Amino acid sequence: MKNASQVKVVVRLPNWIGDALMSYPLLIGLQRSGVNFVCLGHPWAKELFSATEFDVVSSSEVKSVKWAYKFYKKHKFDFAISCPKTLSSILPMKLAGIKTIGYHGFCSTSLSYNDSLHTVENYFELGKGFFDPKLTVEQISDTVPVGKQEENQAKLIIEKQKRPYVVICPYATNLHKGKNKEWPYWKEFCEKYTAYSIIAMVSPNDLTRCKIDYPNIPCVSANIPVTGQVMKQAKFVLANDSGAMHIASFFGANVIGLFGATEIQKTRPWFGTYYTAKDGGFISANNLISLL
């Protein structure tokens, strides 16, 4: 392989915000190693990493094989790292004549996905060929930066709170093997918890639902960096196994994940902690409050 700075690499980011954040140590590793790389992802990717120095290309057509092929062909990359494990992500890279690295058997360099590792660790493995051999994922503690404009927007939200606050993120997209990932005791928690004020932070699609479900607490929806900054200034953030949990984790908040239906070793907060019941199910509201 050429010197890291002499090769041109494209990193196909994951298809979900939480997973894209879990690829952040991989991207930092490439950056530290002096690799010339471009991130390719969904429209929210540019917003997500807006305050970093990453070169991010985002498009609503990123999952289109035809569009991706034209993009890869035009920019003449030497290597492609694919975080998604799907053939549809690998195929346009191969058609464009790029050496591919990923977890699909069709890749030029096909790695074996280790189900016993965290998703962060599996993504990090994809860049090992470009890293200093001494670099480990544990050495990367960087959190996602926030721009000045987003800091100011977050400050306006924070200033509306009359006292220290916690953030809850009560919703989670999709089921996990048919099981609901949402902690079932959110409303009970909001009724019983009194140590700090509570803010609910949700996606734009969930804002109306949130205002109905939680009429007695502020329900806020903001872009990803603003959300991350409000979370960072909270006493702590409570979240399901969800994109919101990973936003809190990678933007530097004191996050507590509430698990009871998903694979903790794969998706626990990379920076932060988590709680379950002793039987592996969801912790009760009373037990959670006693731990806070």
N, C-alpha and C positions, 0 to 999 in steps of 0.2 A: 504494500500500500504506500502511496505517496505520503509526504509530510502532511499532517493534518490541515495546515493552512493552504495547501495546494489543491486539495480536493473540494469539489462542490457537492454538498449534501442537501437533500430535501428530507424533512421529517414530516411524515403524514400523521398529524395529530389524531387522537381518539375522537370518537363521534359524540361523546358526552362531556359536559363541563367538568364533572367530578373526575373523570378519567384523564381529561386533558391536564388538570391540575396535578394528578398523580404522575404525569410525564415530566413535570417541572424539574426534578432532580436530573433527569436525563438531559434536558436542554441546558441546564447549568453546567453539567459535566462537559458537554460539547463546547460550550462557551469558554470554560476554563482551559480546555485543551486547544483552543485557538482554531477550532473547526469553522470553516465558512459554510454556514447552513441557513436554510430557509424553512420556516414552519408553514405547513399548509393545513388549513382547517376550515371549520364552519364559520358563518358570519360573526359569531360571538367570540371567536378566537382572537381577533384583533383587539377587541375591547378588553378581554381577559388579560392580555399581556401588553396593554397599551403603554405602561410606564417602564417596561423592560427595554433592553437594547436589541431584542430579537427582531429579525426580519420576518414579519408575519404576513402571509397572503391568505385572505379568507374569501370564501365564495359559497353561495347557496347551491352551487353545482358541484361541490367537491366530491359527492358520491357518484357523479356521472362518469362512467368509464371513458366516454368520448371526450368530455371536457378535460378530465385529468390527463389523458394521453396527450392532448394538444399542449397542455401546460408543461408537462415533463419534457416533451419533445422540443418545445421552444427554448427552454432554459438549459438544456444539455447538462443535466446533473451527472456526476460520476457515480454517486451512491444514493440510494433511497432507503430510509428507515421507516418501516410501517408499523405503527402502534396497533392499528386494527389487524385482526387475524384473518380477515375475510379475503377470499379470492378476488372480489371486485375491487379491493384496495390495491392488491398486488398486480393484477393484470395490466392496468395501464402503465405501470412502471416497467414491467417486462417488455411490453410492446414498444415502449420508447427506448429500449436498449440500455436500461439502467441496471447496475448491480444492486440487487435488493437484499435487505436484511430484515428478518421478521420471524413470526411464529407460524407461518404457513409453509407447507411442504413445497410449494411452488417457488419459494424464495431462492435466490442464489446462495445465500447463507441462511439456512433454516435452523433456528434455535428450538430447543424443547422447552415449552412453557412449564414452569414449576408451580404446581398448584399449592405447594406448601409455603410459598413465598408471598409476600405482600405484592400487590399490583405495582407499586412504586419500584420494587426491586426487580420485577420482571421487565418493566420498561427500561430501567437503568441498564440491564444486561444488553439491550439492543445496541447501546453505544460503546460497549467495552472495547471494540476494535479500534476506536478513535481516541480512547482515554490513555492517560499515563497509567501504567499498570498498578501504581501505588494508590490511585484514586479509588475510594470506596464511597458508596452511597451514604454511609454514616458520617462522612466528612462534609456533606452538603446540608447545611442548616438554613440556607437562604429562604426567605419568604417572598411572596410576590409583591413588588413595590406598587405604590399608589401615587398618581400624579397630583400636583398641587390643586388643580381644578376639582378633582374628585374629593380631595381632602376637605376643601371648602364646602362642597355640597354635603358631605357627611357631617361636617360641623354644624350645619343648619338643622339637620335631623337631631343631632345629639343635644343641641342647645334647647330643644323643646322639652327635654326631660328635666324634671325639677329635682331629681336626685339620681344617684347611681342606678344603673339599669342592667338587666340581663336580656339577652336576645333568645327567642325561641324560633325554631324553624319547623313547624308542625306537619309539613307535607313532604311526600316522597313520590317521585314519578315511578311508575311501573311496579310490578310485583316481582318477588324473587322466588322462583320455582313455585308459583301459585300463591305465595304468602305475602300478605301486606307488610311492608317495611315500616309503616307509620306506628310510632309508639301510641298505644291506645288510651293513655291517661293524660293527654295534654290539657283537656278542659279541667280535670280534677286538680292538676298541678297549678293551673292559673288561679283557681279558686282558693287554694290553700297556701300558696307561697307568698310571703309578705316581706322578706328581708330586703329585697330591692324591687324597683318597678320593672315591668316586663314590656318588651317590644316584640312584636311578631314581624319577622322579615320573610317575605315570600316573593315568588316570581310574579310578573305582571298578570299571568294567566290565573293565578290563585288569589289575587287581591280581593276580588268581590266575595269569593267564598270565605276568605279569612275574616272579612269584616262582619259577615253573618255569623260565623262560628265563634268569633271572639269580639263581641261588641263592646267589651269593657276595657280593652287594651289597644294601644296604637298599632295599627297594621300598616306596614311600610313596604313599598316595592321600589327598588332603585337599580341602577346598572351594577354590574359585578364589582368593579373596584370600589364604588361608594358603599355597597353592601359589605364588602370586606373591611373597609375602614370603620364603619359603624360597629361591626362585630369586634374588631380589634380593640376598640375603646370600651367595650362592655366588660362587666365583671366576669362573665362567662357566657358561652353560647351553648344552648342545648339543641341537638339536632338528631333527626333520624339518620340512618345510613343513606345518605343522599348527596347530591351535588352541593347543597348548602353546607353540609358538614365539611366537605373538602374545601369549600371557599373559606370557611372559618379557619380551618387548619392551615392552609397555605398562605393566607393573608396575615397570619400571626396572632389569631385570637386564642383565648383560653377556651378551647372547645371540649365538650363532653358528648360523645356519640351514644345514642340509646339503641342498643342492639337486642334482637330477640328472634330474628327470622333470617338473617343473612350470615355470610361466612366472614367472621371477624378477622381471621388471619389475613384475608385478602384485601379488605376494604376499611379496616379500622382507621381512625384519624392518624395520619402519619406523624403529625405534631399534635399531641393532645392525648386525651384518655377516653374511656368508654365504660359504660355500665350495662350489666345484664342481671337477671335474677340468678339465684344459685342453680336453678335447673336449666339455665341457658335461655330461658324465655325473657320476656320484657320485665324489667324492674317495676315495682309498684310506685305510685306517686309518693306515698308516705316514706318508703325506703329511700327514694331518691332525695327527697327534701332533707332527710336525716343525714345524708352524705355531703350535702352542699355547704 
